[in-house]
Amino acid sequence: MEYLVEWTIAGIIIVLGPILTIFDLPGNTLLMLTAVGYACFDSGMYMDTRLLSGMFFVYVLGECWEATVSLFGIKRKKVSWWAVLVIAIGGFIGTVLGTGIMPVFGSIAGGLAGAFAAAFAYEYLRTGKGNEASSLAWAAAKMRFLALIGKLVAGLALAIMLAKLIYIN
């Protein structure tokens, strides 16, 4: 009976983790902390150092991917760090609003639209040129999408690895 409760909680977290990642929330962190928590809770049953090390590697890779693509991807367009911050905030606000309108798809579309709108507004207010603003806006939306896809792939990998740790070990 004890294992049934543990397995049910793990199953909920395995499903919830990637979903939270789509919403720009710390789903990957939840998956990683769950794995560590289970290993500490019952080290005889859930301690698999190779699998936990692999999960940590995937977790760090996903976080680095998101930061690198989101921040430095748009920075390649020769914009200031202030612009990068404005675009990141715009993407986050768009994700929150999109989630409120239509969960999952709205989260993705809202994040892309928020990054696009913030980049366009920033560049247009700075230069007054629609072509340059449009170019930066499309680049910001593209970088936001690539960052989200990479982090979601890491989240799905973490969910699979957590399932292996809990159910197959």
C-alpha positions in Angstrom: 0.0 0.0 0.0 2.9 2.4 0.8 4.3 2.0 -2.7 0.9 2.7 -4.3 0.9 6.2 -2.7 4.5 6.8 -3.7 3.8 5.7 -7.3 0.6 7.7 -7.5 2.4 10.9 -6.4 5.2 10.2 -8.8 2.8 9.6 -11.6 1.1 12.9 -11.0 4.5 14.7 -11.0 5.6 12.9 -14.1 2.6 14.3 -16.0 2.6 17.7 -14.3 6.3 18.5 -14.8 6.3 18.8 -18.6 3.0 20.7 -18.5 4.4 23.2 -16.1 7.4 23.6 -18.4 5.1 24.6 -21.2 3.6 27.3 -19.0 7.1 28.7 -18.3 6.9 27.4 -14.7 9.6 25.3 -13.0 8.4 21.9 -14.2 11.9 20.6 -14.8 13.0 21.7 -11.4 10.0 19.8 -9.9 11.0 16.6 -11.7 14.6 16.9 -10.6 13.7 17.6 -7.0 11.2 14.8 -7.0 13.9 12.3 -8.1 16.3 13.6 -5.4 13.5 13.4 -2.8 12.6 9.9 -3.6 16.3 8.8 -3.5 16.7 10.4 -0.1 13.4 9.0 1.1 14.2 5.4 0.3 17.7 5.1 -0.9 17.6 1.3 -1.0 14.8 1.4 -3.6 15.2 4.7 -5.5 19.0 5.5 -5.3 20.4 5.0 -8.7 23.4 7.3 -8.9 23.9 6.8 -12.7 20.3 7.7 -13.4 20.2 10.6 -11.0 23.5 11.9 -12.5 21.9 11.6 -16.0 18.8 13.5 -14.8 21.0 16.2 -13.3 22.9 16.5 -16.6 19.7 16.7 -18.6 18.3 19.3 -16.2 21.3 21.5 -16.4 21.4 21.1 -20.2 17.8 22.2 -20.5 18.2 25.2 -18.2 21.4 26.3 -20.1 19.7 25.8 -23.4 16.8 28.1 -22.4 19.1 30.8 -21.1 21.5 30.6 -24.0 18.9 30.6 -26.7 16.6 33.1 -25.1 19.2 35.6 -24.0 22.2 35.2 -26.3 20.2 34.2 -29.3 18.5 37.6 -29.4 21.7 39.3 -28.3 23.2 38.3 -31.7 20.9 40.9 -33.2 23.2 43.5 -31.6 20.6 44.8 -29.1 21.3 46.1 -25.6 20.9 44.0 -22.5 18.0 46.3 -21.7 16.3 45.1 -24.9 16.9 41.5 -23.9 15.3 42.1 -20.5 12.3 43.9 -22.1 11.8 41.0 -24.5 12.1 38.4 -21.8 9.5 40.2 -19.7 7.2 40.6 -22.7 7.5 36.8 -23.4 6.7 36.0 -19.8 3.7 38.3 -19.7 2.5 36.9 -23.0 2.8 33.3 -21.6 0.7 34.2 -18.5 -2.0 35.9 -20.6 -2.0 33.1 -23.1 -2.4 30.5 -20.4 -5.4 32.4 -19.0 -7.1 32.5 -22.4 -6.3 28.9 -23.6 -4.0 26.6 -21.5 -1.1 24.9 -23.3 -1.5 26.2 -26.8 -2.3 29.7 -25.5 0.8 29.5 -23.3 3.1 28.9 -26.3 1.3 31.4 -28.6 1.1 34.0 -25.8 4.8 33.7 -25.1 5.7 34.0 -28.7 3.3 37.0 -29.2 4.6 38.6 -26.0 8.2 38.4 -27.1 7.3 39.6 -30.6 5.3 42.6 -29.3 7.9 43.6 -26.8 10.7 43.4 -29.3 8.7 45.3 -31.9 7.7 48.0 -29.5 11.2 48.4 -28.1 12.9 48.7 -31.5 10.2 50.9 -33.0 10.3 53.3 -30.1 14.1 53.3 -30.3 14.6 53.7 -34.0 11.2 54.6 -35.5 11.8 52.1 -38.3 9.2 49.5 -38.8 11.4 47.2 -40.9 14.1 47.0 -38.2 11.4 46.5 -35.5 9.7 43.8 -37.5 13.1 42.0 -38.0 13.9 42.0 -34.3 10.4 41.0 -33.4 10.5 37.9 -35.6 13.9 37.0 -34.3 12.7 37.3 -30.7 9.7 35.1 -31.4 11.9 32.5 -33.1 14.4 32.4 -30.2 11.5 32.1 -27.7 10.1 29.1 -29.6 13.5 27.4 -29.9 14.1 27.9 -26.1 10.7 26.5 -25.2 11.1 23.5 -27.5 14.5 22.7 -26.0 13.4 23.0 -22.5 10.3 20.9 -23.2 12.4 18.2 -24.7 14.5 18.2 -21.5 11.3 18.1 -19.4 10.0 15.1 -21.3 13.4 13.3 -20.9 13.4 14.1 -17.2 9.8 12.7 -16.9 10.9 9.5 -18.7 14.0 9.1 -16.5 11.9 9.8 -13.3 9.4 7.1 -14.4 12.3 4.7 -14.9 13.7 5.5 -11.4 10.3 5.0 -9.7 8.6 2.3 -11.7 11.4 0.1 -13.2 14.2 0.1 -10.6 
